[in-house]
């Protein structure tokens, strides 16, 4: 084998590794994004129709539905190879998930109004999604989550001004759609088209 043929084989292997590691890479964003959007719609409608804030307890369905669904999808689409990038992204979301879980537990233990957790969840997930975009070098995944971050700041300003409204709940759904669902579908489309 000549040097040129060797280089072509190595280049081909690197390209195949990149493509294989990207297939289904948006699944986590899609699962958690759509789960949160669905719960946001259900909570918004229930709170708006009944004028009862107790419907905000529906937000606890996000992890109840998200974890089993995420586990099922990850088992269904197991990656064919393990990469440093994939491991780094998985660890990032493990830490982010633990932080979100601790946030929920602290809010519950301290009996803090649950409505304030939404902007904090948006801030953490937007940072996690943007960081993922930086790690995988995808500008769309890096920059779209800033919409979620801005919506979180808007929600906080409403809450601190005492203007909590139905639109705050809807803002959570819109933010997750833009910062998780769209990047998830984008990643899956990008890598599945190349197959």
C-alpha positions in Angstrom: 0.0 0.0 0.0 1.4 3.4 -1.0 1.6 6.4 1.2 -1.2 8.0 -0.8 -3.5 4.9 -0.4 -2.7 4.8 3.3 -3.7 8.5 3.7 -7.0 7.8 1.8 -7.8 4.9 4.1 -7.1 7.0 7.2 -9.1 9.9 5.9 -12.0 7.6 5.0 -12.0 6.1 8.5 -12.0 9.5 10.1 -14.9 10.6 8.0 -16.9 7.4 8.7 -16.3 7.9 12.4 -17.6 11.5 12.3 -20.7 10.4 10.4 -21.4 7.4 12.6 -21.0 9.4 15.8 -23.5 12.0 14.5 -26.3 9.6 13.6 -29.2 10.1 16.1 -27.2 12.7 17.9 -30.3 14.9 18.1 -32.5 12.3 19.8 -31.9 13.5 23.3 -32.8 17.1 22.3 -35.9 15.8 20.6 -37.1 13.6 23.5 -36.6 16.2 26.2 -37.7 19.1 24.0 -40.9 17.6 22.8 -41.7 16.2 26.2 -41.3 19.7 27.8 -43.3 21.4 24.9 -46.2 18.9 25.4 -46.2 19.5 29.2 -46.0 23.3 28.7 -49.0 23.1 26.4 -51.0 20.9 28.8 -50.1 23.1 31.8 -50.8 26.3 30.0 -54.2 25.2 28.8 -55.1 23.7 32.2 -54.1 26.8 34.1 -55.7 29.1 31.7 -59.0 27.3 31.5 -59.4 26.5 35.3 -57.5 29.5 36.6 -55.9 27.1 39.1 -52.1 27.3 39.5 -52.1 23.8 41.0 -51.9 22.5 37.4 -48.2 23.5 37.5 -47.6 20.2 39.2 -47.8 18.7 35.7 -44.3 19.9 35.3 -43.1 16.9 37.4 -44.2 14.8 34.4 -41.2 16.1 32.4 -38.7 13.8 34.2 -41.3 11.1 34.8 -41.9 10.8 31.0 -38.5 12.1 29.8 -36.2 9.6 31.6 -37.9 6.4 30.5 -38.4 7.7 27.0 -34.8 8.9 26.7 -33.6 5.5 28.0 -35.8 3.7 25.4 -34.6 5.8 22.5 -30.9 5.5 23.6 -31.2 1.7 23.7 -33.0 1.6 20.4 -30.3 3.7 18.7 -27.1 2.6 20.4 -24.1 4.3 18.9 -21.9 2.0 16.8 -18.7 3.8 18.1 -17.7 5.7 21.2 -15.9 9.0 20.8 -14.3 11.5 23.1 -16.8 14.1 21.9 -19.8 11.8 22.5 -18.5 11.0 26.0 -17.9 14.7 26.8 -21.4 15.6 25.7 -22.9 12.7 27.7 -21.0 13.9 30.8 -22.1 17.5 30.3 -25.7 16.4 30.2 -25.2 14.1 33.2 -24.0 17.1 35.3 -26.7 19.3 33.9 -29.3 16.7 34.7 -28.0 16.3 38.3 -28.1 20.1 38.6 -31.7 20.2 37.4 -32.7 17.4 39.7 -31.1 19.2 42.7 -32.8 22.4 41.7 -36.2 20.6 41.8 -35.4 18.9 45.1 -34.3 22.2 46.7 -37.4 24.0 45.5 -39.5 21.2 47.0 -37.6 21.1 50.3 -37.5 24.8 50.8 -41.2 25.1 49.7 -40.3 27.8 47.2 -42.9 28.7 44.6 -42.5 26.2 41.8 -43.1 28.8 39.1 -39.6 30.3 39.7 -38.0 27.1 38.7 -38.9 27.5 35.0 -36.5 30.3 34.2 -33.7 28.6 36.1 -34.4 25.4 34.1 -34.3 27.4 30.9 -31.0 29.0 31.9 -29.3 25.7 32.7 -30.6 23.9 29.6 -29.7 26.8 27.3 -26.2 26.8 28.7 -26.0 23.0 28.3 -27.3 23.1 24.7 -25.0 25.9 23.7 -22.1 24.1 25.3 -23.0 21.0 23.3 -23.1 23.1 20.2 -19.6 24.4 20.9 -18.3 20.9 21.6 -19.7 19.4 18.4 -18.9 22.5 16.4 -22.5 23.2 15.2 -23.3 26.9 15.1 -27.1 26.4 15.0 -26.9 24.3 18.2 -24.6 26.9 19.8 -26.6 30.0 19.1 -30.3 29.0 19.0 -30.4 28.3 22.8 -29.8 32.0 23.4 -33.5 32.5 22.5 -34.3 30.2 25.5 -31.9 32.2 27.7 -33.5 35.5 26.7 -37.0 34.0 27.4 -35.8 33.0 30.8 -34.6 36.5 31.6 -38.0 37.8 30.3 -39.8 35.3 32.6 -37.7 36.4 35.6 -38.5 40.0 35.0 -42.2 39.2 34.8 -42.1 37.2 38.0 -40.1 39.8 40.0 -42.5 42.5 38.8 -45.4 40.4 40.0 -46.8 39.9 36.4 -46.9 36.1 36.3 -49.2 35.1 33.5 -50.3 32.4 31.1 -47.7 33.7 28.7 -44.9 32.7 31.1 -46.0 29.1 30.7 -46.2 29.4 27.0 -42.8 31.0 27.0 -41.3 27.8 28.4 -42.8 25.8 25.6 -41.6 28.2 22.9 -38.1 28.3 24.4 -37.8 24.5 24.5 -39.1 24.3 20.9 -36.4 26.7 19.7 -33.5 25.6 21.8 -33.9 21.8 21.9 -36.4 20.5 19.3 -35.2 22.5 16.3 -31.5 21.7 17.0 -32.4 18.0 17.6 -34.2 17.7 14.3 -31.4 19.6 12.6 -28.7 17.2 13.9 -30.7 14.1 13.0 -31.5 15.4 9.5 -27.9 16.5 8.9 -26.3 13.2 9.8 -29.1 10.9 8.6 -29.0 12.5 5.1 -25.3 11.7 4.8 -25.8 8.0 5.5 
